[in-house]
Each structure stands twice: as structure tokens, then as C-alpha cells.
Amino acid sequence: MSSDSNIVDGHGADSGHPLGPELLEISNQLRRITELVVRTDAPTEALDSALVALTQAEVALAQHVPPWIPSVGPVPSPDLEPNDYFPFSPVIGRYNPLAAPAEFVAKDGVVTGQVNLGAPYEGPPGCVHGGVIAEIFDEMLGVANISMGSGAMTGTLTIVYRSPTPLYTELTLAAKTQGVDGRKVNTTGTIHAGDRLCAEAHGIFILVSGEGFVEHAKLHGGPAQNE
């Protein structure tokens, strides 16, 4: 997504800020800070100084928080780039500092991506936490469905962990919708470290109409409530 994206958050198109470079850089900075917090051996004086700066940032942002939740932004559509489907997703949202810094591309019915996960995502020593792998699969398979025009909610997700997924390693992600049977969408995905298969997933998703998605957003405080 370019830095001059026209997607807007839950403030609405007229009153909200665009999801632009300033908010994106804040999210990226918070990811970098999280990495440092997990790994730091800083002395008390340095920690005190950092706390003062973070408190100042909290005060600055707290003055501009609307009563609703920004949620997912626009209704996810194949017309968007995959990372734009859910800009505030806690899994892949560029504007959510909790999210893994994964980047996806949709082409010829396959969604591929890259991600490099550091210390905040550690499970076993030196390895990515299995729960993090599960949430990445959940989102990635859902993104594959949307890219094929089959937006659906997760019904079941089965993951086979084939080998440890290493930290600080470029991981290759892939997912594909295998078929639709009534309201059920079958989707598969893999995570590789180089040529080594780390994990694979199979999901069954339940089709949801665009209208149903909008109604759900209205009921739960998403941006559609404020249109």
C-alpha cells in the first residue's frame, strides 16, 4: 500500500484522517520499541527516560480517540491489495503495532507473502510461537479467500507443525482457495523457511455476504456505523 492511501479509518471519510505515512510510521516505531523492550538490558536511568517519552506519546494520542473502534476499515474486496483488507488487524494490519510485519501479494489465485519475526513472537527458544503461526494462517487463508471473491469466516482451522519455525529468518508464506462447496470454502496454506516446510494448514470457512459483513460492523461499532 502506498503512503498516500485513500483508505480511512473508523472516523469516517469526512472527519477522519487518511491512513497515511505518519500513522504507519508510529505503528512501525512501536514494533521496533516492542522488540527492544523484550530484549533490553538497559539500566534504570534509561528505562525511566524511555517511560517519560512513551507517557508523552500516550498523552498526545489520548486527546484524539473517538468513542467507536476503527475496526477493519473498508469492506474487504479483491479490488484492494491484500494488506489493505484489514488495516487494523492484530495479525497483519500495517496500522496495528501488535501485528506481524507480513506483506502479501495476490496473483493467479495464490496469495504469497514474506515475514521475519523477532523476539516478541518467540515461543520455544529461537522459534516462533505456535500460536503466532496459527493466527498468521487464520488471516492468510482468509486473505486468500477474499482475493478470490469468497469472503468467509473461519469455521475450522487445522495446522500441522512440521518443523520448528525460526526467528530472525525470512519466512515464505503461501495460501490458496481450493474450492467452494455450498457455503463452505476450503483453503490451504504453508510456511517455509527457505526450502524447509515449517507448518501447513487447512481451513474450512463459511461464506459471508458483503451486506452481512456491513451489518455486523454496524452492530459492533465498526466504521459502517458512522457512514
KEMIMI-66355 format. One record per atom (N, C-alpha, C): residue number from 1; x, y, z; residue in three letters; atom name. Coordinates in steps of 0.001 Angstrom, whole numbers. Each point is the difference from the previous one (the first is absolute). Layout:
BEGIN
PT/NUM/X/Y/Z/ALA/CA
...
This chain:
BEGIN
PT/1/837/-1190/0/MET/N
PT/1/-837/1190/0/MET/CA
PT/1/865/1230/0/MET/C
PT/2/-337/966/-829/SER/N
PT/2/778/1222/-51/SER/CA
PT/2/-307/871/1189/SER/C
PT/3/912/927/303/SER/N
PT/3/-158/849/1164/SER/CA
PT/3/-1120/1004/-151/SER/C
PT/4/-517/196/-1234/ASP/N
PT/4/-1086/953/-192/ASP/CA
PT/4/-1333/-709/-208/ASP/C
PT/5/-148/-1157/654/SER/N
PT/5/-1229/-778/-107/SER/CA
PT/5/-1214/840/345/SER/C
PT/6/-1106/-254/-709/ASN/N
PT/6/-1231/722/259/ASN/CA
PT/6/-895/-726/982/ASN/C
PT/7/422/-1168/480/ILE/N
PT/7/-791/-707/988/ILE/CA
PT/7/-39/830/1270/ILE/C
PT/8/-1173/61/614/VAL/N
PT/8/-121/754/1243/VAL/CA
PT/8/-433/-924/1106/VAL/C
PT/9/240/444/1218/ASP/N
PT/9/-353/-842/1133/ASP/CA
PT/9/-1421/274/437/ASP/C
PT/10/-343/-464/1219/GLY/N
PT/10/-1358/65/481/GLY/CA
PT/10/-510/1395/259/GLY/C
PT/11/813/1041/-134/HIS/N
PT/11/-493/1362/168/HIS/CA
PT/11/-950/384/-1123/HIS/C
PT/12/25/-730/-1126/GLY/N
PT/12/-837/343/-1141/GLY/CA
PT/12/776/811/-1020/GLY/C
PT/13/-455/-17/-1239/ALA/N
PT/13/739/618/-1088/ALA/CA
PT/13/109/1507/142/ALA/C
PT/14/-977/645/670/ASP/N
PT/14/7/1448/87/ASP/CA
PT/14/780/528/1194/ASP/C
PT/15/-45/-734/1130/SER/N
PT/15/580/540/1222/SER/CA
PT/15/1265/-708/442/SER/C
PT/16/353/-1123/-619/GLY/N
PT/16/1149/-758/461/GLY/CA
PT/16/1250/318/-782/GLY/C
PT/17/1154/-394/560/HIS/N
PT/17/1263/187/-708/HIS/CA
PT/17/201/-1152/-963/HIS/C
PT/18/667/219/-1127/PRO/N
PT/18/327/-1123/-875/PRO/CA
PT/18/1053/-870/661/PRO/C
PT/19/-6/-1263/-373/LEU/N
PT/19/1025/-893/515/LEU/CA
PT/19/1283/295/-758/LEU/C
PT/20/713/1010/444/GLY/N
PT/20/1162/475/-717/GLY/CA
PT/20/1304/-327/681/GLY/C
PT/21/1081/616/-446/PRO/N
PT/21/1343/-365/450/PRO/CA
PT/21/260/275/1470/PRO/C
PT/22/-656/1018/580/GLU/N
PT/22/273/314/1409/GLU/CA
PT/22/-477/-1126/910/GLU/C
PT/23/-1259/-437/-206/LEU/N
PT/23/-533/-1081/828/LEU/CA
PT/23/757/-1298/-244/LEU/C
PT/24/370/-239/-1262/LEU/N
PT/24/760/-1207/-317/LEU/CA
PT/24/1349/3/709/LEU/C
PT/25/685/1129/30/GLU/N
PT/25/1309/57/642/GLU/CA
PT/25/-116/-153/1513/GLU/C
PT/26/-1082/522/588/ILE/N
PT/26/-217/-218/1438/ILE/CA
PT/26/-148/-1488/279/ILE/C
PT/27/-782/-695/-821/SER/N
PT/27/-178/-1442/190/SER/CA
PT/27/1316/-747/-148/SER/C
PT/28/774/369/-1016/ASN/N
PT/28/1303/-648/-195/ASN/CA
PT/28/943/287/1160/ASN/C
PT/29/-28/1236/498/GLN/N
PT/29/862/358/1123/GLN/CA
PT/29/-374/-804/1244/GLN/C
PT/30/-1294/-190/223/LEU/N
PT/30/-436/-783/1152/LEU/CA
PT/30/434/-1462/-127/LEU/C
PT/31/30/-517/-1226/ARG/N
PT/31/516/-1360/-186/ARG/CA
PT/31/1484/-63/377/ARG/C
PT/32/748/1023/-417/ARG/N
PT/32/1426/23/331/ARG/CA
PT/32/207/139/1514/ARG/C
PT/33/-817/817/631/ILE/N
PT/33/111/171/1453/ILE/CA
PT/33/-334/-1301/720/ILE/C
PT/34/-1013/-700/-473/THR/N
PT/34/-365/-1282/612/THR/CA
PT/34/1157/-984/-56/THR/C
PT/35/663/-61/-1141/GLU/N
PT/35/1184/-859/-132/GLU/CA
PT/35/1054/375/1033/GLU/C
PT/36/221/1302/186/LEU/N
PT/36/1009/458/958/LEU/CA
PT/36/-407/-298/1437/LEU/C
PT/37/-1294/163/306/VAL/N
PT/37/-479/-277/1358/VAL/CA
PT/37/223/-1462/361/VAL/C
PT/38/-285/-888/-955/VAL/N
PT/38/162/-1430/256/VAL/CA
PT/38/1464/-364/213/VAL/C
PT/39/909/703/-670/ARG/N
PT/39/1407/-401/18/ARG/CA
PT/39/906/880/864/ARG/C
PT/40/-515/1095/547/THR/N
PT/40/873/988/624/THR/CA
PT/40/654/-480/1295/THR/C
PT/41/1206/509/238/ASP/N
PT/41/630/-111/1312/ASP/CA
PT/41/376/1401/484/ASP/C
PT/42/-817/983/-404/ALA/N
PT/42/270/1406/308/ALA/CA
PT/42/-33/245/1506/ALA/C
PT/43/828/927/494/PRO/N
PT/43/-24/361/1421/PRO/CA
PT/43/-1260/798/334/PRO/C
PT/44/-240/160/1288/THR/N
PT/44/-1209/681/466/THR/CA
PT/44/-141/1391/-600/THR/C
PT/45/1116/736/-79/GLU/N
PT/45/-67/1365/-523/GLU/CA
PT/45/-529/20/-1440/GLU/C
PT/46/458/-930/-813/ALA/N
PT/46/-458/-57/-1390/ALA/CA
PT/46/-1469/-386/-74/ALA/C
PT/47/-405/-924/859/LEU/N
PT/47/-1404/-403/21/LEU/CA
PT/47/-899/1153/439/LEU/C
PT/48/443/761/994/ASP/N
PT/48/-771/1162/454/ASP/CA
PT/48/-160/1022/-1121/ASP/C
PT/49/1066/247/-744/SER/N
PT/49/-44/946/-1104/SER/CA
PT/49/-957/-467/-1086/SER/C
PT/50/54/-1284/-309/ALA/N
PT/50/-895/-554/-1015/ALA/CA
PT/50/-1453/102/447/ALA/C
PT/51/-242/-250/1288/LEU/N
PT/51/-1368/71/521/LEU/CA
PT/51/-567/1407/-116/LEU/C
PT/52/812/1000/271/VAL/N
PT/52/-445/1390/-131/VAL/CA
PT/52/-422/292/-1446/VAL/C
PT/53/815/-436/-965/ALA/N
PT/53/-304/248/-1406/ALA/CA
PT/53/-1277/-727/-427/ALA/C
PT/54/-162/-1228/460/LEU/N
PT/54/-1191/-766/-365/LEU/CA
PT/54/-1255/582/639/LEU/C
PT/55/130/494/1219/THR/N
PT/55/-1139/634/664/THR/CA
PT/55/-426/1254/-738/THR/C
PT/56/969/765/-494/GLN/N
PT/56/-316/1195/-785/GLN/CA
PT/56/-752/-376/-1279/GLN/C
PT/57/424/-1076/-629/ALA/N
PT/57/-682/-461/-1211/ALA/CA
PT/57/-1426/-445/325/ALA/C
PT/58/-161/-682/1128/GLU/N
PT/58/-1340/-442/406/GLU/CA
PT/58/-927/1190/197/GLU/C
PT/59/495/1030/677/VAL/N
PT/59/-809/1197/252/VAL/CA
PT/59/-395/674/-1311/VAL/C
PT/60/938/87/-933/ALA/N
PT/60/-280/649/-1291/ALA/CA
PT/60/-1084/-743/-775/ALA/C
PT/61/48/-1319/13/LEU/N
PT/61/-966/-787/-768/LEU/CA
PT/61/-1345/-101/708/LEU/C
PT/62/2/-12/1320/ALA/N
PT/62/-1235/-187/761/ALA/CA
PT/62/-995/1137/-212/ALA/C
PT/63/469/1141/-469/GLN/N
PT/63/-879/1143/-241/GLN/CA
PT/63/-823/-163/-1273/GLN/C
PT/64/295/-1018/-777/HIS/N
PT/64/-635/-138/-1315/HIS/CA
PT/64/-516/-1419/-215/HIS/C
PT/65/-763/-508/956/VAL/N
PT/65/-548/-1352/-102/VAL/CA
PT/65/-1521/87/-69/VAL/C
PT/66/-602/-430/-1112/PRO/N
PT/66/-1459/48/-130/PRO/CA
PT/66/-652/-1095/849/PRO/C
PT/67/-1317/82/191/PRO/N
PT/67/-679/-992/844/PRO/CA
PT/67/-181/-1354/-665/PRO/C
PT/68/255/-107/-1309/TRP/N
PT/68/-169/-1264/-689/TRP/CA
PT/68/1357/-607/-335/TRP/C
PT/69/-29/-1257/-384/ILE/N
PT/69/1224/-729/-333/ILE/CA
PT/69/215/83/-1510/ILE/C
PT/70/1215/281/-480/PRO/N
PT/70/216/108/-1445/PRO/CA
PT/70/-252/-1283/-755/PRO/C
PT/71/107/-1134/667/SER/N
PT/71/-318/-1294/-590/SER/CA
PT/71/833/-257/-1248/SER/C
PT/72/-622/-530/-1055/VAL/N
PT/72/768/-498/-1139/VAL/CA
PT/72/119/1000/-1132/VAL/C
PT/73/-572/1172/123/GLY/N
PT/73/51/949/-1106/GLY/CA
PT/73/-1079/-311/-1013/GLY/C
PT/74/311/13/-1290/PRO/N
PT/74/-1013/-262/-1021/PRO/CA
PT/74/-380/-1463/-20/PRO/C
PT/75/-1133/-304/-670/VAL/N
PT/75/-360/-1400/-191/VAL/CA
PT/75/1082/-654/-848/VAL/C
PT/76/600/-1098/476/PRO/N
PT/76/1072/-651/-769/PRO/CA
PT/76/-473/-357/-1405/PRO/C
PT/77/839/246/-985/SER/N
PT/77/-376/-208/-1396/SER/CA
PT/77/1221/-428/-804/SER/C
PT/78/-196/-885/-990/PRO/N
PT/78/1123/-390/-861/PRO/CA
PT/78/601/1179/-748/PRO/C
PT/79/-727/1115/-64/ASP/N
PT/79/528/1180/-686/ASP/CA
PT/79/1142/656/771/ASP/C
PT/80/122/-306/1285/LEU/N
PT/80/1062/554/831/LEU/CA
PT/80/1223/-908/-28/LEU/C
PT/81/1129/535/449/GLU/N
PT/81/1170/-839/233/GLU/CA
PT/81/-234/-812/1276/GLU/C
PT/82/549/-1229/107/PRO/N
PT/82/-279/-854/1156/PRO/CA
PT/82/233/673/1347/PRO/C
PT/83/1089/765/148/ASN/N
PT/83/263/625/1292/ASN/CA
PT/83/-955/1143/307/ASN/C
PT/84/-812/406/-990/ASP/N
PT/84/-977/1054/231/ASP/CA
PT/84/-1362/-542/428/ASP/C
PT/85/-173/-1327/-29/TYR/N
PT/85/-1296/-559/388/TYR/CA
PT/85/-326/353/1455/TYR/C
PT/86/992/-161/872/PHE/N
PT/86/-205/191/1432/PHE/CA
PT/86/1105/888/564/PHE/C
PT/87/-59/1323/-202/PRO/N
PT/87/1113/873/399/PRO/CA
PT/87/272/27/1491/PRO/C
PT/88/-1006/-360/838/PHE/N
PT/88/200/6/1446/PHE/CA
PT/88/49/-1417/584/PHE/C
PT/89/147/-990/-861/SER/N
PT/89/63/-1382/483/SER/CA
PT/89/1146/-194/984/SER/C
PT/90/-236/-732/1105/PRO/N
PT/90/1087/-291/936/PRO/CA
PT/90/971/-1041/-534/PRO/C
PT/91/-281/-524/-1194/VAL/N
PT/91/851/-1038/-573/VAL/CA
PT/91/868/545/-1133/VAL/C
PT/92/-613/742/-952/ILE/N
PT/92/777/511/-1129/ILE/CA
PT/92/-246/1482/-267/ILE/C
PT/93/-760/683/837/GLY/N
PT/93/-332/1393/-251/GLY/CA
PT/93/1209/917/93/GLY/C
PT/94/265/737/-1056/ARG/N
PT/94/1142/909/7/ARG/CA
PT/94/-134/1073/1088/ARG/C
PT/95/-1241/331/343/TYR/N
PT/95/-225/1083/952/TYR/CA
PT/95/-291/-513/1405/TYR/C
PT/96/307/-1243/256/ASN/N
PT/96/-134/-578/1335/ASN/CA
PT/96/1373/-517/423/ASN/C
PT/97/629/645/991/PRO/N
PT/97/1353/-410/392/PRO/CA
PT/97/76/-1388/617/PRO/C
PT/98/-1154/-608/316/LEU/N
PT/98/20/-1389/472/LEU/CA
PT/98/268/-974/-1140/LEU/C
PT/99/-257/429/-1218/ALA/N
PT/99/29/-911/-1136/ALA/CA
PT/99/1418/-335/-437/ALA/C
PT/100/149/-1232/-473/ALA/N
PT/100/1267/-400/-609/ALA/CA
PT/100/212/804/-1279/ALA/C
PT/101/1231/362/-317/PRO/N
PT/101/276/826/-1188/PRO/CA
PT/101/-17/-823/-1281/PRO/C
PT/102/-1128/-665/-259/ALA/N
PT/102/-124/-843/-1191/ALA/CA
PT/102/-513/812/-1176/ALA/C
PT/103/493/-319/-1184/GLU/N
PT/103/-440/653/-1228/GLU/CA
PT/103/-494/-1072/-971/GLU/C
PT/104/-1167/241/-600/PHE/N
PT/104/-616/-993/-872/PHE/CA
PT/104/-253/541/-1402/PHE/C
PT/105/10/-909/-965/VAL/N
PT/105/-317/307/-1388/VAL/CA
PT/105/-945/-1084/-503/VAL/C
PT/106/-1043/410/-722/ALA/N
PT/106/-929/-954/-599/ALA/CA
PT/106/217/-39/-1507/ALA/C
PT/107/198/-1202/-528/LYS/N
PT/107/222/-145/-1439/LYS/CA
PT/107/-410/-1398/-444/LYS/C
PT/108/-802/-44/-1048/ASP/N
PT/108/-395/-1274/-618/ASP/CA
PT/108/-604/-967/1020/ASP/C
PT/109/-820/526/894/GLY/N
PT/109/-697/-849/956/GLY/CA
PT/109/812/-448/1192/GLY/C
PT/110/1230/492/133/VAL/N
PT/110/858/-369/1127/VAL/CA
PT/110/441/1262/733/VAL/C
PT/111/-77/-49/1321/VAL/N
PT/111/524/1092/820/VAL/CA
PT/111/1349/-440/562/VAL/C
PT/112/1035/791/-263/THR/N
PT/112/1324/-278/543/THR/CA
PT/112/445/1170/871/THR/C
PT/113/911/-294/916/GLY/N
PT/113/452/1050/891/GLY/CA
PT/113/1356/-291/599/GLY/C
PT/114/529/1018/666/GLN/N
PT/114/1279/-104/687/GLN/CA
PT/114/-152/609/1389/GLN/C
PT/115/693/-577/959/VAL/N
PT/115/19/581/1339/VAL/CA
PT/115/1261/-453/707/VAL/C
PT/116/533/865/839/ASN/N
PT/116/1166/-310/825/ASN/CA
PT/116/-379/358/1428/ASN/C
PT/117/-68/-1003/875/LEU/N
PT/117/-526/181/1351/LEU/CA
PT/117/1120/-11/1031/LEU/C
PT/118/-17/990/866/GLY/N
PT/118/1037/123/1015/GLY/CA
PT/118/-449/-445/1381/GLY/C
PT/119/705/487/1014/ALA/N
PT/119/-175/-451/1384/ALA/CA
PT/119/-1427/122/539/ALA/C
PT/120/-786/1021/-363/PRO/N
PT/120/-1359/82/547/PRO/CA
PT/120/-894/-1168/-384/PRO/C
PT/121/410/-788/-995/TYR/N
PT/121/-825/-1102/-475/TYR/CA
PT/121/572/-1365/395/TYR/C
PT/122/919/-14/939/GLU/N
PT/122/697/-1237/365/GLU/CA
PT/122/-861/-919/849/GLU/C
PT/123/98/-1286/-300/GLY/N
PT/123/-598/-1051/817/GLY/CA
PT/123/1132/-832/574/GLY/C
PT/124/271/-1209/-560/PRO/N
PT/124/1208/-722/398/PRO/CA
PT/124/1228/845/-330/PRO/C
PT/125/1088/-163/735/PRO/N
PT/125/1190/831/-246/PRO/CA
PT/125/406/28/-1475/PRO/C
PT/126/68/1214/-546/GLY/N
PT/126/436/162/-1374/GLY/CA
PT/126/-1049/-299/-1052/GLY/C
PT/127/-1231/-290/438/CYS/N
PT/127/-1044/-408/-938/CYS/CA
PT/127/-1259/848/163/CYS/C
PT/128/-762/108/-1069/VAL/N
PT/128/-1265/728/44/VAL/CA
PT/128/-1027/-796/805/VAL/C
PT/129/-763/695/820/HIS/N
PT/129/-1040/-632/815/HIS/CA
PT/129/-1046/-645/-912/HIS/C
PT/130/-431/-1204/376/GLY/N
PT/130/-996/-704/-802/GLY/CA
PT/130/-1306/760/-130/GLY/C
PT/131/-379/754/1030/GLY/N
PT/131/-1222/793/-77/GLY/CA
PT/131/109/1126/-1005/GLY/C
PT/132/1192/564/-137/VAL/N
PT/132/227/1049/-1001/VAL/CA
PT/132/-134/-598/-1399/VAL/C
PT/133/552/-1189/-178/ILE/N
PT/133/-129/-679/-1289/ILE/CA
PT/133/-1475/-242/-325/ILE/C
PT/134/-771/-411/1001/ALA/N
PT/134/-1419/-275/-211/ALA/CA
PT/134/-752/1255/-430/ALA/C
PT/135/269/1126/654/GLU/N
PT/135/-731/1210/-361/GLU/CA
PT/135/409/513/-1382/GLU/C
PT/136/1260/-174/-359/ILE/N
PT/136/422/396/-1346/ILE/CA
PT/136/-708/-846/-1047/ILE/C
PT/137/-100/-1299/244/PHE/N
PT/137/-731/-856/-932/PHE/CA
PT/137/-1467/427/-100/PHE/C
PT/138/-628/256/1128/ASP/N
PT/138/-1405/375/7/ASP/CA
PT/138/-236/1219/-883/ASP/C
PT/139/848/999/156/GLU/N
PT/139/-145/1220/-784/GLU/CA
PT/139/389/-220/-1460/GLU/C
PT/140/1086/-711/-215/MET/N
PT/140/503/-196/-1358/MET/CA
PT/140/-990/-794/-848/MET/C
PT/141/-595/-1038/554/LEU/N
PT/141/-986/-777/-743/LEU/CA
PT/141/-1246/836/-276/LEU/C
PT/142/-374/833/965/GLY/N
PT/142/-1126/901/-217/GLY/CA
PT/142/273/1002/-1096/GLY/C
PT/143/1221/511/-47/VAL/N
PT/143/399/932/-1054/VAL/CA
PT/143/-60/-685/-1368/VAL/C
PT/144/427/-1252/-53/ALA/N
PT/144/-69/-742/-1266/ALA/CA
PT/144/-1445/-117/-478/ALA/C
PT/145/-909/-247/930/ASN/N
PT/145/-1415/-108/-369/ASN/CA
PT/145/-529/1320/-553/ASN/C
PT/146/316/1089/676/ILE/N
PT/146/-477/1309/-456/ILE/CA
PT/146/553/323/-1378/ILE/C
PT/147/1266/-340/-216/SER/N
PT/147/625/305/-1295/SER/CA
PT/147/-695/-727/-1144/SER/C
PT/148/-698/-1095/323/MET/N
PT/148/-747/-753/-1004/MET/CA
PT/148/-1481/349/0/MET/C
PT/149/-371/1024/768/GLY/N
PT/149/-1390/421/59/GLY/CA
PT/149/-861/-866/880/GLY/C
PT/150/615/-738/933/SER/N
PT/150/-734/-910/882/SER/CA
PT/150/233/365/1463/SER/C
PT/151/-364/1228/371/GLY/N
PT/151/179/424/1388/GLY/CA
PT/151/-763/-910/946/GLY/C
PT/152/668/-531/1001/ALA/N
PT/152/-608/-1003/875/ALA/CA
PT/152/600/78/1399/ALA/C
PT/153/-762/-526/960/MET/N
PT/153/450/-42/1387/MET/CA
PT/153/544/-1395/319/MET/C
PT/154/980/-55/883/THR/N
PT/154/626/-1276/343/THR/CA
PT/154/-989/-933/683/THR/C
PT/155/-103/-1224/-530/GLY/N
PT/155/-783/-1047/643/GLY/CA
PT/155/920/-915/797/GLY/C
PT/156/924/-631/-694/THR/N
PT/156/1022/-815/661/THR/CA
PT/156/1356/304/-632/THR/C
PT/157/1043/-157/790/LEU/N
PT/157/1361/221/-478/LEU/CA
PT/157/886/-1091/576/LEU/C
PT/158/575/-810/-883/THR/N
PT/158/865/-1102/410/THR/CA
PT/158/1425/302/-433/THR/C
PT/159/917/-78/960/ILE/N
PT/159/1402/320/-284/ILE/CA
PT/159/873/-1193/344/ILE/C
PT/160/912/-312/-889/VAL/N
PT/160/1011/-1022/260/VAL/CA
PT/160/1344/713/71/VAL/C
PT/161/653/-100/1153/TYR/N
PT/161/1314/619/190/TYR/CA
PT/161/1059/-1023/-417/TYR/C
PT/162/627/252/-1133/ARG/N
PT/162/921/-973/-567/ARG/CA
PT/162/1414/109/566/ARG/C
PT/163/444/1212/277/SER/N
PT/163/1343/210/549/SER/CA
PT/163/22/1366/670/SER/C
PT/164/964/248/897/PRO/N
PT/164/38/1298/685/PRO/CA
PT/164/77/1161/-987/PRO/C
PT/165/-750/1052/281/THR/N
PT/165/19/1210/-823/THR/CA
PT/165/968/992/633/THR/C
PT/166/1120/309/-634/PRO/N
PT/166/1051/786/647/PRO/CA
PT/166/-321/1494/57/PRO/C
PT/167/485/637/1058/LEU/N
PT/167/-41/1455/100/LEU/CA
PT/167/1067/611/-903/LEU/C
PT/168/-140/1300/-270/TYR/N
PT/168/995/785/-748/TYR/CA
PT/168/389/-689/-1309/TYR/C
PT/169/-1017/-542/-649/THR/N
PT/169/198/-704/-1272/THR/CA
PT/169/-1100/417/-957/THR/C
PT/170/339/230/-1256/GLU/N
PT/170/-1012/333/-997/GLU/CA
PT/170/-868/-1226/-243/GLU/C
PT/171/-1255/113/361/LEU/N
PT/171/-948/-1095/-171/LEU/CA
PT/171/-852/267/-1238/LEU/C
PT/172/-251/-1055/-763/THR/N
PT/172/-828/102/-1193/THR/CA
PT/172/-1375/-580/304/THR/C
PT/173/-1035/780/-268/LEU/N
PT/173/-1367/-381/309/LEU/CA
PT/173/-775/-192/-1305/LEU/C
PT/174/-924/-951/-20/ALA/N
PT/174/-817/-211/-1186/ALA/CA
PT/174/-1344/-577/402/ALA/C
PT/175/-1047/412/-712/ALA/N
PT/175/-1339/-520/265/ALA/CA
PT/175/-813/12/-1286/ALA/C
PT/176/-943/-940/-93/LYS/N
PT/176/-827/-98/-1199/LYS/CA
PT/176/-1371/-564/357/LYS/C
PT/177/-1034/595/-576/THR/N
PT/177/-1343/-560/116/THR/CA
PT/177/-95/-1209/-925/THR/C
PT/178/-326/-1144/594/GLN/N
PT/178/-41/-1241/-790/GLN/CA
PT/178/-1360/-256/-634/GLN/C
PT/179/-1057/540/602/GLY/N
PT/179/-1314/-221/-573/GLY/CA
PT/179/-1100/468/927/GLY/C
PT/180/-1198/142/-564/VAL/N
PT/180/-1176/425/752/VAL/CA
PT/180/-1085/-1051/-169/VAL/C
PT/181/-564/-422/1127/ASP/N
PT/181/-1070/-1003/7/ASP/CA
PT/181/-1162/579/796/ASP/C
PT/182/-978/529/-710/GLY/N
PT/182/-1094/678/696/GLY/CA
PT/182/534/1257/674/GLY/C
PT/183/-163/73/1313/ARG/N
PT/183/527/1151/752/ARG/CA
PT/183/1394/-277/548/ARG/C
PT/184/522/-1205/-200/LYS/N
PT/184/1298/-368/554/LYS/CA
PT/184/1117/274/-1007/LYS/C
PT/185/1039/679/477/VAL/N
PT/185/1168/304/-822/VAL/CA
PT/185/1190/-763/572/VAL/C
PT/186/646/-803/-834/ASN/N
PT/186/1167/-774/425/ASN/CA
PT/186/1269/709/-456/ASN/C
PT/187/891/229/963/THR/N
PT/187/1197/787/-284/THR/CA
PT/187/1203/-634/694/THR/C
PT/188/1154/62/-663/THR/N
PT/188/1222/-565/570/THR/CA
PT/188/1115/1027/-12/THR/C
PT/189/1016/-242/845/GLY/N
PT/189/1131/908/54/GLY/CA
PT/189/1241/-674/547/GLY/C
PT/190/1143/641/-247/THR/N
PT/190/1282/-517/480/THR/CA
PT/190/886/1140/481/THR/C
PT/191/929/-356/875/ILE/N
PT/191/1068/900/423/ILE/CA
PT/191/1320/-739/-167/ILE/C
PT/192/914/618/-737/HIS/N
PT/192/1330/-579/-228/HIS/CA
PT/192/1093/924/532/HIS/C
PT/193/1070/-602/472/ALA/N
PT/193/1248/712/266/ALA/CA
PT/193/998/-522/-1027/ALA/C
PT/194/228/780/-1056/GLY/N
PT/194/784/-524/-1112/GLY/CA
PT/194/-759/-1130/-661/GLY/C
PT/195/660/-1143/-174/ASP/N
PT/195/-645/-1159/-608/ASP/CA
PT/195/-698/-887/1032/ASP/C
PT/196/133/341/1277/ARG/N
PT/196/-543/-863/1055/ARG/CA
PT/196/-1432/383/341/ARG/C
PT/197/-894/-986/-62/LEU/N
PT/197/-1386/202/391/LEU/CA
PT/197/-90/43/1523/LEU/C
PT/198/-499/1122/512/CYS/N
PT/198/-137/157/1449/CYS/CA
PT/198/-1393/-390/490/CYS/C
PT/199/-1010/392/-751/ALA/N
PT/199/-1371/-297/414/ALA/CA
PT/199/-919/94/-1198/ALA/C
PT/200/-1108/-719/67/GLU/N
PT/200/-1015/68/-1044/GLU/CA
PT/200/-1368/5/653/GLU/C
PT/201/-977/563/-697/ALA/N
PT/201/-1324/168/589/ALA/CA
PT/201/-1087/-309/-1010/ALA/C
PT/202/-1124/-455/528/HIS/N
PT/202/-1211/-179/-797/HIS/CA
PT/202/-1146/621/770/HIS/C
PT/203/-740/868/-667/GLY/N
PT/203/-1126/650/653/GLY/CA
PT/203/-1291/-200/-758/GLY/C
PT/204/-1103/-76/748/ILE/N
PT/204/-1337/32/-576/ILE/CA
PT/204/-644/1303/464/ILE/C
PT/205/-371/829/-953/PHE/N
PT/205/-556/1318/281/PHE/CA
PT/205/-1451/52/-469/PHE/C
PT/206/-786/842/651/ILE/N
PT/206/-1415/110/-308/ILE/CA
PT/206/-251/1328/-705/ILE/C
PT/207/-572/-62/-1199/LEU/N
PT/207/-230/1195/-805/LEU/CA
PT/207/-886/1006/723/LEU/C
PT/208/382/1279/-124/VAL/N
PT/208/-762/1099/573/VAL/CA
PT/208/-195/1046/-1090/VAL/C
PT/209/-1209/481/-172/SER/N
PT/209/-258/1008/-1026/SER/CA
PT/209/566/1347/421/SER/C
PT/210/292/854/-979/GLY/N
PT/210/461/1340/301/GLY/CA
PT/210/-990/759/849/GLY/C
PT/211/-1303/-189/-291/GLU/N
PT/211/-1029/673/790/GLU/CA
PT/211/19/-483/1447/GLU/C
PT/212/199/-1299/162/GLY/N
PT/212/72/-548/1355/GLY/CA
PT/212/1184/541/775/GLY/C
PT/213/1117/177/-712/PHE/N
PT/213/1192/545/644/PHE/CA
PT/213/-260/1427/477/PHE/C
PT/214/-651/809/-848/VAL/N
PT/214/-304/1385/361/VAL/CA
PT/214/-936/40/1202/VAL/C
PT/215/-1015/-854/8/GLU/N
PT/215/-930/-20/1122/GLU/CA
PT/215/711/-383/1294/GLU/C
PT/216/907/-971/-96/HIS/N
PT/216/776/-397/1178/HIS/CA
PT/216/828/1182/507/HIS/C
PT/217/608/748/-923/ALA/N
PT/217/794/1163/392/ALA/CA
PT/217/-860/1048/691/ALA/C
PT/218/-1212/199/-497/LYS/N
PT/218/-891/968/623/LYS/CA
PT/218/-335/-394/1438/LYS/C
PT/219/-251/-1286/204/LEU/N
PT/219/-381/-471/1327/LEU/CA
PT/219/1142/58/993/LEU/C
PT/220/1220/-113/-497/HIS/N
PT/220/1161/-102/898/HIS/CA
PT/220/898/1233/-24/HIS/C
PT/221/-511/1114/-479/GLY/N
PT/221/736/1243/138/GLY/CA
PT/221/1030/276/-1047/GLY/C
PT/222/-52/-711/-1131/GLY/N
PT/222/958/231/-1054/GLY/CA
PT/222/-314/1252/-787/GLY/C
PT/223/794/297/-1016/PRO/N
PT/223/-142/1255/-741/PRO/CA
PT/223/-1333/153/-697/PRO/C
PT/224/-624/-1141/-388/ALA/N
PT/224/-1272/109/-700/ALA/CA
PT/224/-1064/673/864/ALA/C
PT/225/183/-71/1318/GLN/N
PT/225/-949/616/918/GLN/CA
PT/225/-32/1523/-183/GLN/C
PT/226/1089/533/-503/ASN/N
PT/226/145/1452/-46/ASN/CA
PT/226/-114/564/-1406/ASN/C
PT/227/-456/-829/-965/GLU/N
PT/227/-113/467/-1379/GLU/CA
PT/227/-1212/914/-150/GLU/C
